[in-house]
Amino acid sequence: MSALHEAKVALRKRVLAARDAMPPSQRKLDSILLCGRLNANIRYRRARAVLAYVGFGSEVDTEPFLKTVLADGKVLALPRIDKARNVLTLYRVTDLAADLEPGPWGIREPSADPSRIFALREADFVLTPGLAFDAECNRMGYGKAYYDRLFADCPGAVPYRLALAFDCQVVDRVPVGTTDVQLDAVITPSREYSH
């Protein structure tokens, strides 16, 4: 096991424990605050098509934002895990209740409807999940590298990428390797970081 891998494993454990330890009432309040800030974000306001994700567990609750995207008349796409190929497949979603189903880890994801396939290059704005972030907008996910591969495989310019995070998810330095993708911005309840 490499030193980079060991550092990531240790950081994942520490940040996940801190996030899980937050009182549910605080997570709810912070999630509402963060979604409100995201709704007002100029990059989001200008976007026509948005790739986002459904929060799970102790993550920021993204559902209020997803509802806003649809209410604003923008195209909303969400990822579906393709375990056989170890990649994310993106699908347009028009109804959060009807178009989603439980995925491999219980995360709600779009049904695999070929008529709703969405390409990353169609997005203007990407709300990106992650477990830990730093002030340089480096991101560490859960270890499967789904988003790093998704962004690396995008032909042409990658859309604007932003993450929402609780303050306990921002660390001094995220250990990064050559395939780890840096974000454009990270918003927490106390501040905004940009790259």
C-alpha positions as CSV (number, residue, x, y, z in Angstrom):
1,M,0.0,0.0,0.0
2,S,1.5,3.4,-1.0
3,A,1.9,6.3,1.3
4,L,-0.6,8.3,-0.7
5,H,-3.2,5.5,-0.4
6,E,-2.6,5.2,3.4
7,A,-2.9,9.0,3.9
8,K,-6.2,8.9,2.0
9,V,-7.6,6.0,4.0
10,A,-6.7,7.7,7.3
11,L,-8.2,11.1,6.2
12,R,-11.4,9.4,4.9
13,K,-11.9,7.7,8.3
14,R,-11.3,11.0,10.2
15,V,-13.5,13.2,8.1
16,L,-16.3,10.7,7.9
17,A,-16.3,10.3,11.7
18,A,-16.4,14.1,12.1
19,R,-19.3,14.4,9.6
20,D,-21.2,11.5,11.1
21,A,-20.8,13.1,14.6
22,M,-22.6,16.3,13.5
23,P,-26.1,16.6,15.1
24,P,-28.7,15.8,12.5
25,S,-30.4,19.1,13.2
26,Q,-27.2,21.0,12.4
27,R,-26.7,19.0,9.2
28,K,-30.2,19.9,8.2
29,L,-29.8,23.6,8.9
30,D,-26.4,23.7,7.2
31,S,-27.8,21.9,4.2
32,I,-30.6,24.4,3.8
33,L,-28.1,27.3,4.1
34,L,-25.7,25.7,1.5
35,C,-28.5,25.0,-1.0
36,G,-29.6,28.6,-0.7
37,R,-26.1,29.8,-1.4
38,L,-25.9,27.5,-4.3
39,N,-29.2,28.7,-5.8
40,A,-27.8,32.3,-5.7
41,N,-24.4,31.3,-7.3
42,I,-23.9,33.2,-10.5
43,R,-22.4,30.2,-12.3
44,Y,-25.5,28.2,-11.4
45,R,-27.8,31.0,-12.4
46,R,-26.2,31.2,-15.9
47,A,-26.2,27.4,-16.4
48,R,-28.7,25.7,-18.7
49,A,-27.9,22.1,-17.8
50,V,-26.7,20.9,-14.4
51,L,-25.2,17.6,-13.4
52,A,-25.8,17.0,-9.7
53,Y,-26.1,14.1,-7.3
54,V,-28.5,12.9,-4.5
55,G,-26.9,13.2,-1.1
56,F,-26.9,10.2,1.2
57,G,-26.1,9.3,4.8
58,S,-24.5,12.3,6.5
59,E,-23.7,14.2,3.3
60,V,-25.2,17.6,2.6
61,D,-28.9,17.1,1.7
62,T,-29.0,18.2,-2.0
63,E,-32.7,17.6,-2.6
64,P,-33.7,21.2,-2.1
65,F,-31.2,22.2,-4.8
66,L,-32.4,19.4,-7.2
67,K,-35.9,20.7,-6.8
68,T,-34.7,24.3,-7.6
69,V,-32.9,23.1,-10.7
70,L,-36.2,21.6,-12.0
71,A,-38.3,24.5,-10.9
72,D,-35.9,26.9,-12.7
73,G,-36.5,25.0,-15.9
74,K,-33.0,23.8,-16.3
75,V,-31.9,20.4,-17.5
76,L,-31.0,18.2,-14.5
77,A,-28.8,15.1,-14.9
78,L,-27.9,12.7,-12.2
79,P,-25.3,9.8,-12.1
80,R,-26.1,6.1,-12.1
81,I,-23.3,3.7,-11.0
82,D,-22.5,1.1,-13.7
83,K,-20.8,-1.5,-11.5
84,A,-20.0,-3.8,-14.4
85,R,-17.9,-1.1,-16.1
86,N,-16.9,0.7,-12.9
87,V,-18.1,4.1,-14.3
88,L,-20.9,6.6,-13.8
89,T,-23.6,6.9,-16.5
90,L,-25.5,10.1,-16.6
91,Y,-29.3,10.4,-17.2
92,R,-31.7,13.4,-17.5
93,V,-34.2,13.5,-14.7
94,T,-37.5,15.4,-14.8
95,D,-39.3,14.0,-11.8
96,L,-37.4,13.2,-8.6
97,A,-40.1,10.9,-7.3
98,A,-40.7,8.9,-10.5
99,D,-37.3,8.8,-12.1
100,L,-35.1,7.6,-9.2
101,E,-34.6,4.2,-7.7
102,P,-32.2,2.8,-5.0
103,G,-28.7,2.1,-6.3
104,P,-26.0,-0.4,-5.1
105,W,-25.3,1.4,-1.8
106,G,-28.9,2.6,-1.3
107,I,-28.2,6.0,-3.0
108,R,-31.1,7.1,-5.1
109,E,-30.1,7.2,-8.7
110,P,-31.9,7.5,-12.1
111,S,-33.3,4.4,-13.8
112,A,-31.4,3.2,-16.8
113,D,-33.6,4.7,-19.5
114,P,-31.5,4.8,-22.8
115,S,-33.7,7.7,-24.0
116,R,-32.5,9.9,-21.1
117,I,-28.7,9.4,-21.5
118,F,-26.8,12.6,-20.8
119,A,-23.2,13.5,-21.8
120,L,-21.0,15.4,-19.4
121,R,-20.1,17.9,-22.2
122,E,-23.8,19.0,-22.2
123,A,-23.5,20.3,-18.6
124,D,-22.6,23.9,-17.8
125,F,-22.4,23.3,-14.1
126,V,-21.5,20.2,-12.0
127,L,-22.3,19.9,-8.3
128,T,-19.7,17.4,-7.3
129,P,-19.8,15.1,-4.2
130,G,-16.8,14.5,-2.0
131,L,-15.7,13.6,1.5
132,A,-12.8,16.0,2.1
133,F,-11.6,19.2,0.5
134,D,-8.9,21.8,1.1
135,A,-8.6,25.6,0.5
136,E,-7.1,24.9,-3.0
137,C,-10.3,23.1,-3.9
138,N,-8.6,19.7,-4.0
139,R,-11.2,16.9,-3.5
140,M,-11.1,13.5,-2.0
141,G,-14.0,11.2,-2.7
142,Y,-14.9,7.8,-1.3
143,G,-12.1,5.9,-3.0
144,K,-13.7,4.6,-6.2
145,A,-12.5,7.5,-8.4
146,Y,-15.8,7.6,-10.3
147,Y,-15.7,11.4,-10.7
148,D,-12.0,11.6,-11.4
149,R,-12.5,9.2,-14.3
150,L,-15.7,11.0,-15.4
151,F,-13.9,14.3,-15.7
152,A,-10.8,12.8,-17.2
153,D,-12.9,11.2,-20.0
154,C,-14.7,14.4,-20.9
155,P,-13.8,15.6,-24.4
156,G,-13.1,19.3,-24.6
157,A,-13.6,21.7,-21.7
158,V,-14.8,20.2,-18.5
159,P,-17.8,22.1,-17.1
160,Y,-17.6,24.3,-13.9
161,R,-17.3,22.0,-10.9
162,L,-18.4,23.1,-7.4
163,A,-18.9,21.2,-4.1
164,L,-20.9,21.8,-1.0
165,A,-19.4,20.7,2.2
166,F,-19.8,21.1,6.0
167,D,-16.9,23.0,7.7
168,C,-15.6,19.7,9.2
169,Q,-14.9,18.4,5.7
170,V,-12.3,21.1,4.9
171,V,-8.8,20.0,6.0
172,D,-5.4,21.6,5.8
173,R,-4.3,19.5,2.8
174,V,-6.0,16.8,0.8
175,P,-3.4,14.2,-0.4
176,V,-3.6,14.1,-4.2
177,G,-2.2,12.0,-6.9
178,T,-1.8,12.6,-10.6
179,T,-5.3,11.4,-11.5
180,D,-7.1,13.4,-8.8
181,V,-9.2,16.3,-10.2
182,Q,-9.3,19.7,-8.7
183,L,-12.6,21.6,-8.4
184,D,-13.3,25.2,-9.3
185,A,-15.0,26.1,-5.9
186,V,-16.1,24.7,-2.6
187,I,-18.8,26.3,-0.5
188,T,-19.1,25.6,3.2
189,P,-21.5,27.2,5.8
190,S,-18.7,29.6,6.9
191,R,-16.9,30.5,3.6
192,E,-16.3,29.9,-0.1
193,Y,-13.1,28.7,-1.6
194,S,-12.2,29.1,-5.2
195,H,-9.5,27.9,-7.5
